Amino acid sequence: MPFKETRANKKLRQQLRQQHAENNTPCYLCGQPIDYTAPPHTPNACDLDHIHPTSTHPHLENDPNNIKPTHTNEDGHHPLSHLTL
């Protein structure tokens, strides 16, 4: 389930992207590098993903420990996003 578009969620996503960019955090799904300078929705661009889906864990929606960086491919999805971890 995607992030709800609230001011607090936008701020949280912005803070997490900045933190992960500064640390050059790799993709949590595959361990490959993320291009934190790439425009959104382009190959290898940073995307943030909930580890535990908010559909089953709504209480974790804004928990920074439940939100990890991943990267996208040409179709805007992570190549491994179809797999269950």
Buried (B, 14 or more C-beta within 10 A) or exposed (E): EEBEEEEEBEEBBEEBBEEBBEEEBBBBBEEEEBBBEBEEEEEBBBBBBBBBEBEEBEEBBBEEEBBBBBBBBEEEEBBEEEEEE
